[in-house]
C-alpha cells in the first residue's frame, strides 16, 4: 500500500526503510507462524509513512492500522509509541517502527535538489 521501494527509487524519492521479520512479532510466534516480514517506507525529511507491505500470517489486520495512519497523515511515531492491544499482530508495528531504519535515495535526491536551486 502506498509507495513501493521500486516506485520510490524510480521517482527519486528519498526514504527510510524499516523492516523486521515476522519472528519479531510476538503474536506471530504464538501462532508458530514466523515466516514473512513487515516493511515500511517513511519520508526522510519528516515522519509520514510513504508505503507499507507485509507478508505473513494475519498481515491484513496490520495493514488496516497503517492505512488509517497514512490516510490521516499521522507520523509513524504515533504507531510506534501507541499502547496497542496485546497479544495482537498489530502490536508488531511497535518493533517495526522501533527498529533502525536504513536511508535510501537520500544523496541522489539532495544532489538533484541542489542542482535545481542553482
C-alpha positions as CSV (number, residue, x, y, z in Angstrom):
1,X,0.0,0.0,0.0
2,X,1.4,3.4,-0.9
3,X,4.8,3.6,-2.5
4,X,7.0,0.5,-3.0
5,X,10.7,0.7,-2.8
6,X,10.9,0.3,-6.6
7,X,8.5,3.2,-7.1
8,X,10.3,5.5,-4.6
9,X,13.6,4.8,-6.3
10,X,12.2,5.4,-9.8
11,X,10.7,8.7,-8.7
12,X,13.9,9.7,-6.8
13,X,12.0,10.0,-3.5
14,X,14.3,9.6,-0.5
15,X,13.0,7.3,2.2
16,X,13.9,5.4,5.4
17,X,13.2,1.7,5.3
18,X,12.0,-0.1,8.4
19,X,11.9,-3.9,8.2
20,X,11.5,-6.7,10.6
21,X,10.9,-10.4,10.2
22,X,7.6,-11.8,11.4
23,X,9.6,-13.7,14.1
24,X,9.9,-10.3,15.9
25,X,6.1,-10.1,16.2
26,X,5.1,-11.8,19.5
27,X,1.7,-12.9,18.2
28,X,3.2,-14.5,15.1
29,X,5.4,-16.6,17.4
30,X,2.5,-17.7,19.5
31,X,0.9,-18.9,16.2
32,X,4.2,-20.6,15.3
33,X,3.9,-18.7,12.0
34,X,7.1,-16.7,11.8
35,X,7.6,-16.7,8.1
36,X,7.4,-13.3,6.4
37,X,8.2,-9.7,7.3
38,X,6.8,-6.2,7.9
39,X,8.3,-3.3,5.9
40,X,7.6,0.4,5.8
41,X,8.9,3.4,3.9
42,X,9.0,6.7,5.8
43,X,9.9,10.1,4.4
44,X,13.5,11.3,5.2
45,X,12.7,14.9,5.9
46,X,9.6,14.1,8.1
47,X,7.8,11.2,9.7
48,X,5.0,10.4,7.3
49,X,4.6,6.8,6.2
50,X,5.0,6.6,2.4
51,X,4.4,2.9,1.9
52,X,3.8,-0.4,3.7
53,X,4.0,-4.0,2.8
54,X,3.8,-7.2,4.9
55,X,3.9,-10.9,4.2
56,X,2.8,-13.3,6.8
57,X,0.0,-14.6,8.9
58,X,-2.7,-12.0,9.5
59,X,-0.9,-9.1,7.9
60,X,-4.2,-7.7,6.6
61,X,-5.0,-6.7,10.2
62,X,-1.8,-4.8,10.4
63,X,-2.3,-3.2,7.0
64,X,-5.6,-1.7,8.1
65,X,-4.0,0.2,11.0
66,X,-1.2,1.5,8.8
67,X,-3.7,2.5,6.1
68,X,-5.7,4.6,8.7
69,X,-2.4,6.3,9.9
70,X,-1.4,7.0,6.3
71,X,-4.9,8.4,5.4
72,X,-4.9,10.7,8.4
73,X,-1.3,11.8,7.6
74,X,-0.1,10.6,11.0
75,X,3.6,10.2,11.9
76,X,5.0,6.7,12.1
77,X,5.9,7.6,15.7
78,X,2.2,7.6,16.6
79,X,2.1,3.9,15.8
80,X,5.5,3.3,17.4
81,X,4.5,5.0,20.7
82,X,0.9,3.7,20.9
83,X,-0.1,1.2,23.6
84,X,-1.6,-1.5,21.4
85,X,-3.6,-4.5,22.5
86,X,-1.6,-7.5,23.5
87,X,-1.4,-10.1,22.1
88,X,-2.2,-9.0,18.6
89,X,-0.4,-8.9,15.2
90,X,-0.9,-5.1,15.1
91,X,1.5,-4.7,18.1
92,X,4.2,-5.8,15.6
93,X,4.2,-2.1,14.5
94,X,6.0,-1.2,17.7
95,X,9.1,-3.3,17.0
96,X,8.9,-2.4,13.3
97,X,9.0,1.4,13.9
98,X,11.4,1.0,16.8
99,X,13.9,-0.8,14.5
100,X,16.9,1.0,13.0
101,X,15.9,2.4,9.6
102,X,18.2,2.5,6.6
103,X,18.2,5.5,4.3
104,X,17.7,5.2,0.6
105,X,18.0,7.7,-2.3
106,X,19.0,10.5,0.1
107,X,22.2,11.6,-1.5
108,X,20.8,11.4,-5.0
109,X,17.7,13.4,-4.0
110,X,19.8,16.1,-2.3
111,X,22.1,16.4,-5.3
112,X,19.1,16.8,-7.6
113,X,17.5,19.5,-5.4
114,X,20.9,21.3,-5.1
115,X,21.3,21.4,-8.9
116,X,17.7,22.7,-9.4
117,X,18.4,25.5,-6.9
118,X,21.4,26.7,-8.9
